[in-house]
Amino acid sequence: MSTRPSPASAPARAGAGGGILDMALLIGLVLVTIVVAEGIGIRAIPITGSITITVLPLVFAVLITMILGIPVWRKGILRRIYSPRNVGFSGAFLIIIMLPLMARYGADVAPRLGEIVSIGWVFLLQELGNLGTVVLGLPIALMLGLRRHAIGSTLGLGREGELAYISEKYSLNSDPGRGVLSMYLMGTLFGALFFSFFAPLLLGVGLDVRALAIASGMGSASMMTAASSTLAAQAPELQDQIVSYAAASQLLTSFIGTYTMVFLAVPLQRFLYNLFMRGKDRLPRHPAPVTAAVPTEDAAAAPAASTLFTARRYATFAAVLLLSVLLVLFTQAMKLQVNPESTPITALTIGGLGTLWLFSMIGIAIGDAMTLTRVPVLRDFPVLGWVSLTSLVGCLVSGAFVDAIGAVDFLSLTTPILAFAGVSVADRLVDLSKTSWKIAITAIFVFIGTYVGSALLAQFGLAVSGT
């Protein structure tokens, strides 16, 4: 589970006074970024007569904080803002800051659950589209001469599941390990930006917006948010449907994505690699696991109830979540300043933010409890999924939760997250210079492969079902 970072793990404890000032400066940067991003607003960029890219404030937010974080520019106040303490905080707690958005997704699924279940097989079918990372990415990587780096860089989007598999089978110090780490870096830095531009391009060439929404649940919360948010801005009359389809697909991917990788993507990748290499190199059918010989910190210390369920830990999560929802409220207020016709702030909005906070805390507790079980599918299910499921169940029990959460502007939930995301990757921009341009090109085709493959299968399924 991804909520293991504790208050004690936050970096650089150089004094309480310095820490408070650093945090105040970080929050100040995020507030200024929100003001600038929302001031710019939603911008439409026409590409052709039929294709228009909609650039959302979340894109401007991540660009601003990424650019300001370039190490060579960190002087004066920027040096304090992008201190190791703040960059570490943003990385360690980004997932917590993101949880209210995940709770919002659960609330969006609830009213359309019957509709989603009725075409559930379409969501299962599109999961096969994730094999597009191998089908399209692997040949490109081998053409570029990546060899075994291609194993790690094309198995998937390079998220946690791929990192864990490659680490176990090859180690992260191997060529496949360096490949998956490079893909992880590319996805972290540019995945959300890529899909915020690529999704409307596919919409412009004629793909069904519902199919693209289903394809948006690709296993990365930030990429899913970028793709679905941009689609919702392109088709605002279908926003609820787009968001609910993307959220349902994301939940499904969280459940079965690992099994799709192990039982389908890995054999397919091995077959294609051996076929294209023509005997110059050959992948064994069952690579010997290496994690037993190279133990990791996580493997050495499994979580225990005594370390998970502590007052200090949960107080920290509660405080970070409170910061998150307050920033959402600020963003919604700024959006109203720019566009008085946007979602108003009412007492119901405050109730909705409180509900998102509550569902997030409950989801964290459930996720912690599940890490203690021996059932892999429950133990490894991400906290993002547990929060979405908590919200889904709550909203099915009472429509009042749906109404309250609906009073929170959807896009206002995304801008603060991407502002912190830009800060969190600031130190990794240096690592990007060490990443081969071949990996960068491969990453583009990996992104395209998974999204286009899933979207085409989803469109086929929707056509067959007659919906």
C-alpha positions in Angstrom: 0.0 0.0 0.0 1.2 3.4 -0.9 0.4 5.2 2.4 3.3 3.7 4.3 5.4 7.0 4.5 5.1 8.2 8.0 5.7 11.6 9.5 9.1 10.3 10.6 10.0 9.5 7.0 9.6 13.0 5.7 13.0 14.2 4.8 15.3 16.8 6.4 14.2 17.5 10.0 16.5 20.5 10.5 14.3 22.2 13.2 10.7 22.8 13.7 10.9 26.5 12.8 12.6 25.9 9.5 10.2 23.1 8.7 7.2 25.4 9.3 8.6 28.1 7.1 9.5 25.7 4.3 6.0 24.3 4.4 4.4 27.8 4.4 6.5 28.7 1.4 5.5 25.5 -0.4 1.8 26.2 0.2 2.4 29.8 -0.9 3.8 28.5 -4.2 0.9 26.2 -4.7 -1.6 29.0 -4.0 0.2 31.4 -6.5 0.3 28.5 -9.0 -3.5 28.0 -8.6 -4.1 31.7 -9.1 -2.0 31.8 -12.3 -3.3 28.5 -13.7 -7.0 29.3 -13.0 -6.4 32.9 -14.3 -5.2 31.5 -17.6 -8.2 29.2 -17.5 -9.2 26.6 -20.1 -7.5 27.3 -23.5 -8.6 25.7 -26.8 -5.8 25.2 -29.4 -7.1 24.4 -32.9 -4.9 21.9 -34.7 -7.0 21.3 -37.7 -10.6 22.1 -38.7 -11.9 19.1 -36.7 -9.2 18.7 -34.0 -8.9 21.0 -31.1 -6.8 20.5 -28.0 -8.2 21.8 -24.8 -5.5 22.8 -22.3 -6.7 22.7 -18.7 -5.4 24.7 -15.7 -4.0 21.4 -14.4 -1.5 21.4 -17.3 -0.4 25.0 -16.5 -0.1 24.1 -12.8 2.3 21.2 -13.4 4.3 23.1 -16.0 4.7 26.1 -13.7 5.9 24.1 -10.7 8.1 21.8 -12.8 9.8 24.8 -14.6 10.4 26.7 -11.4 11.9 23.6 -9.9 14.7 23.3 -12.5 17.8 23.1 -10.3 19.8 25.8 -12.0 17.0 28.3 -11.1 16.8 27.4 -7.4 18.1 30.6 -5.9 16.8 32.8 -3.1 13.3 31.9 -2.1 13.0 29.2 -4.8 15.8 27.4 -3.0 13.8 27.3 0.2 10.6 26.3 -1.7 12.3 23.4 -3.5 14.2 22.3 -0.4 14.8 18.6 0.0 12.2 18.7 2.8 9.5 20.1 0.5 10.3 18.0 -2.5 10.3 14.9 -0.3 7.0 15.9 1.3 5.4 16.5 -2.1 6.5 13.1 -3.4 5.7 11.1 -0.2 2.3 12.6 0.3 1.1 13.3 -3.2 -1.0 10.1 -3.1 -2.7 11.4 0.1 -3.3 14.8 -1.5 -4.9 12.9 -4.5 -7.4 10.9 -2.4 -10.3 13.4 -2.4 -10.2 13.2 -6.2 -10.4 9.4 -5.9 -13.4 9.7 -3.6 -15.0 12.0 -6.2 -14.6 9.3 -8.8 -16.4 6.8 -6.6 -19.3 9.3 -6.3 -19.4 9.7 -10.0 -19.6 5.9 -10.6 -22.5 5.3 -8.1 -25.3 6.9 -10.1 -24.2 5.1 -13.3 -23.3 1.7 -11.7 -26.2 -0.1 -13.4 -25.2 1.3 -16.8 -21.6 0.3 -16.2 -22.4 -3.2 -15.1 -24.7 -3.7 -18.2 -21.6 -3.2 -20.5 -19.1 -4.6 -18.0 -17.7 -7.0 -20.6 -16.6 -3.9 -22.7 -14.5 -2.8 -19.7 -12.9 -6.2 -19.5 -12.3 -6.3 -23.3 -10.5 -3.0 -23.3 -8.1 -4.3 -20.7 -6.5 -6.3 -23.5 -5.6 -3.0 -25.1 -3.0 -2.5 -22.5 -1.0 -5.1 -24.4 -0.5 -2.3 -26.9 2.6 -1.3 -24.9 4.2 -4.5 -26.1 2.7 -4.8 -29.6 3.7 -1.2 -30.5 6.5 -0.3 -28.1 8.7 -3.4 -28.3 9.3 -3.4 -32.0 10.2 0.3 -31.9 12.5 -0.2 -28.9 14.3 -3.0 -30.7 14.6 -1.0 -33.9 16.3 1.7 -31.8 18.7 -0.9 -30.5 17.6 -1.0 -26.9 17.9 -4.8 -26.6 17.1 -5.9 -23.1 16.3 -2.4 -21.9 13.2 -2.9 -24.0 12.0 -5.6 -21.6 11.5 -3.2 -18.8 10.5 -0.2 -20.9 7.7 -1.8 -22.9 6.0 -4.2 -20.4 3.6 -1.5 -19.4 3.5 2.1 -18.4 6.3 1.6 -15.9 4.1 1.9 -12.9 4.4 0.1 -9.6 3.3 -3.3 -10.9 5.9 -3.3 -13.7 8.6 -2.1 -11.3 7.8 -4.9 -8.8 7.8 -7.6 -11.5 11.1 -6.5 -13.2 12.7 -6.1 -9.8 11.8 -9.6 -8.9 12.7 -11.3 -12.1 15.8 -9.3 -13.2 16.7 -6.7 -10.5 16.6 -3.0 -11.0 20.4 -3.0 -11.6 19.9 -5.0 -14.8 19.2 -3.7 -18.3 15.5 -4.5 -17.9 15.6 -2.8 -14.5 17.1 0.4 -16.0 14.5 0.2 -18.7 11.5 0.1 -16.4 13.0 2.8 -14.2 13.5 5.1 -17.2 9.9 4.4 -18.2 8.7 5.2 -14.7 10.6 8.5 -14.8 9.1 9.4 -18.2 5.6 8.5 -17.1 6.0 10.5 -13.8 7.3 13.6 -15.5 5.3 13.7 -18.7 2.6 11.0 -18.6 -0.2 13.4 -17.5 0.9 16.1 -20.0 1.0 13.6 -22.8 -2.5 12.3 -22.3 -4.0 15.7 -21.7 -2.9 16.5 -25.3 -3.3 13.0 -26.9 -6.9 12.3 -25.7 -8.5 15.2 -27.6 -6.5 14.3 -30.7 -8.1 10.9 -30.7 -11.5 12.4 -30.1 -10.9 14.7 -33.1 -10.2 11.8 -35.4 -13.6 10.3 -34.7 -13.2 7.9 -31.7 -16.2 7.7 -29.4 -15.7 9.8 -26.3 -17.1 7.0 -24.2 -14.5 4.6 -25.6 -11.7 7.1 -24.8 -13.1 7.5 -21.3 -13.0 3.8 -20.7 -9.4 3.6 -22.1 -8.4 6.4 -19.7 -8.4 3.9 -16.8 -4.8 2.8 -17.6 -3.5 2.1 -14.1 -2.0 5.6 -13.4 -4.2 7.9 -11.4 -2.5 11.1 -12.7 -2.7 9.9 -16.4 -6.3 8.9 -16.0 -7.2 12.2 -14.4 -5.4 14.2 -17.2 -7.1 12.2 -20.0 -10.6 12.1 -18.5 -10.5 15.7 -17.4 -9.5 16.9 -20.9 -12.2 14.8 -22.5 -14.8 16.2 -20.0 -13.8 19.7 -21.0 -14.2 18.8 -24.7 -17.7 17.3 -24.1 -19.0 19.0 -21.0 -22.5 17.7 -21.5 -21.1 14.2 -21.0 -18.8 15.0 -18.1 -20.5 12.7 -15.6 -20.5 9.8 -18.0 -16.8 10.3 -19.0 -15.6 10.6 -15.4 -17.6 7.6 -14.2 -16.5 5.4 -17.1 -12.8 6.4 -16.5 -13.1 5.7 -12.8 -14.7 2.3 -13.3 -12.0 1.3 -15.7 -9.3 2.5 -13.3 -10.8 0.4 -10.5 -10.9 -2.7 -12.8 -7.3 -2.1 -13.9 -6.3 -1.9 -10.3 -7.8 -5.2 -9.6 -6.7 -7.3 -12.6 -3.9 -5.2 -14.1 -1.2 -7.3 -12.5 -2.7 -10.5 -13.8 -3.0 -9.1 -17.3 0.7 -8.2 -17.2 1.9 -11.6 -15.8 -0.3 -14.0 -17.8 -0.7 -12.1 -21.1 1.9 -9.2 -21.5 4.9 -11.2 -20.3 4.4 -14.3 -22.5 3.6 -12.0 -25.5 6.6 -9.9 -24.9 8.9 -13.0 -24.6 7.5 -14.4 -27.9 7.9 -11.2 -29.8 11.4 -10.5 -28.4 12.7 -13.9 -29.3 11.0 -13.6 -32.8 12.5 -10.2 -33.5 16.0 -11.0 -32.2 16.2 -14.1 -34.4 18.6 -16.0 -32.1 20.9 -13.1 -31.3 19.5 -13.1 -27.8 16.8 -15.2 -26.2 14.6 -14.7 -23.2 14.2 -17.8 -21.0 10.7 -19.0 -20.4 11.0 -18.7 -16.6 13.7 -16.2 -15.5 15.1 -16.9 -12.1 13.8 -14.5 -9.4 16.6 -12.4 -8.0 14.8 -10.6 -5.1 15.8 -13.4 -2.7 19.5 -12.6 -3.3 19.0 -8.9 -3.3 16.6 -8.1 -0.4 14.9 -4.7 -0.4 13.9 -2.6 2.6 10.2 -3.3 1.9 10.8 -7.0 1.7 12.8 -7.0 4.9 10.1 -5.3 7.0 6.5 -6.2 6.3 4.0 -3.7 7.7 2.6 -4.5 11.1 -0.6 -3.2 12.8 1.6 -1.5 15.5 3.3 0.7 12.8 0.3 1.3 10.6 -2.4 2.2 13.1 -0.7 5.0 15.1 -2.3 8.2 16.2 0.6 10.3 14.8 0.4 8.7 11.4 -3.3 9.2 11.1 -3.1 12.7 12.4 -0.6 13.5 9.7 -2.9 12.0 7.0 -5.8 13.9 8.4 -3.9 17.1 8.3 -2.6 16.6 4.7 -6.2 15.7 3.6 -7.5 18.8 5.2 -4.9 20.8 3.3 -5.9 19.1 0.1 -9.7 19.9 0.5 -8.9 23.5 1.5 -6.8 24.0 -1.6 -9.7 22.6 -3.6 -12.0 25.1 -2.0 -9.6 27.9 -2.8 -9.3 26.7 -6.4 -13.1 26.6 -6.8 -13.2 30.2 -5.5 -10.6 31.3 -8.0 -12.5 29.6 -10.8 -15.6 31.6 -9.8 -13.6 34.8 -10.0 -12.6 34.0 -13.5 -15.9 32.5 -14.6 -18.9 33.5 -12.4 -21.0 30.8 -14.2 -18.8 28.0 -12.9 -19.9 25.7 -9.9 -20.9 28.0 -7.0 -19.7 27.6 -3.5 -22.5 26.8 -1.1 -23.0 25.1 2.2 -23.4 21.9 0.2 -19.9 22.4 -1.2 -18.5 22.5 2.3 -20.4 19.4 3.1 -19.1 17.7 0.0 -15.5 18.6 0.8 -16.0 17.2 4.3 -17.5 14.0 2.8 -14.5 13.6 0.5 -12.2 14.0 3.5 -14.1 11.4 5.5 -14.2 8.8 2.7 -10.5 9.3 2.2 -9.7 8.6 5.8 -11.9 5.5 5.8 -10.3 4.3 2.6 -6.8 4.7 4.2 -7.9 2.7 7.2 -9.3 -0.1 5.1 -6.2 -0.1 2.9 -4.0 -0.4 6.0 -6.1 -3.3 7.3 -5.9 -5.1 3.9 -2.1 -4.9 3.9 -2.2 -7.3 6.9 -4.2 -10.0 5.0 -2.7 -13.0 3.1 -4.9 -12.5 0.1 -2.7 -11.0 -2.6 -5.5 -9.3 -4.6 -6.6 -7.5 -1.4 -3.2 -6.9 0.0 -1.8 -5.3 -3.1 -4.9 -3.3 -4.1 -3.9 0.4 -3.9 -5.3 2.8 -1.4 -6.6 4.9 -4.3 -8.9 2.0 -5.1 -10.1 1.5 -1.5 -11.0 5.2 -1.3 -13.0 5.0 -4.5 -14.8 1.9 -3.4 -15.5 3.5 0.0 -17.0 6.5 -1.8 -18.9 4.3 -4.2 -20.5 2.3 -1.3 -21.3 5.4 0.6 -23.0 7.0 -2.3 -25.0 3.9 -3.1 -26.3 3.9 0.5 -27.3 7.6 0.4 -27.9 9.9 -2.5 -27.2 12.8 -0.2 -23.5 12.0 -0.5 -23.8 12.2 -4.3 -25.5 15.6 -4.1 -22.9 17.0 -1.6 -19.9 15.7 -3.6 -21.5 16.9 -6.8 -21.4 20.5 -5.4 -17.6 20.3 -5.5 -16.2 21.4 -8.9 -14.5 18.5 -10.6 -11.7 20.3 -12.3 -11.0 22.2 -9.0 -9.9 18.9 -7.5 -7.2 18.5 -10.2 -5.2 21.7 -10.2 -3.7 21.5 -6.7 -2.7 17.9 -7.2 -0.8 18.7 -10.4 0.8 21.7 -8.7 2.3 19.4 -6.0 3.1 16.8 -8.7 5.4 19.3 -10.4 7.2 20.0 -7.1 7.5 16.2 -6.4 9.4 15.5 -9.6 11.7 18.6 -9.4 14.8 16.6 -8.4 14.1 14.0 -11.1 14.5 16.5 -13.9 18.3 16.0 -13.4 17.8 12.2 -13.9 16.0 12.9 -17.1 19.3 14.1 -18.7 20.7 10.6 -18.0 17.8 8.9 -19.8 18.5 7.8 -23.3 16.6 9.6 -26.1 15.8 6.1 -27.3 13.8 5.5 -24.1 12.0 8.8 -24.6 10.9 7.8 -28.1 9.9 4.3 -26.9 7.8 5.9 -24.1 5.8 7.8 -26.7 4.9 4.6 -28.5 4.2 2.8 -25.3 1.8 5.6 -24.3 0.1 5.5 -27.7 0.0 1.7 -27.8 -1.9 1.3 -24.5 -4.4 4.1 -25.1 -5.2 3.5 -28.7 -5.4 -0.2 -28.2 -7.8 0.1 -25.3 -9.9 2.8 -27.0 -10.3 0.7 -30.2 -11.3 -2.4 -28.3 -13.7 -0.3 -26.2 -15.2 1.3 -29.3 -15.7 -2.2 -30.8 -17.4 -3.4 -27.7 -19.7 -0.4 -27.5 -20.6 -0.9 -31.2 -21.4 -4.6 -30.7 -23.4 -3.9 -27.6 -25.4 -1.3 -29.5 -24.9 1.4 -26.8 
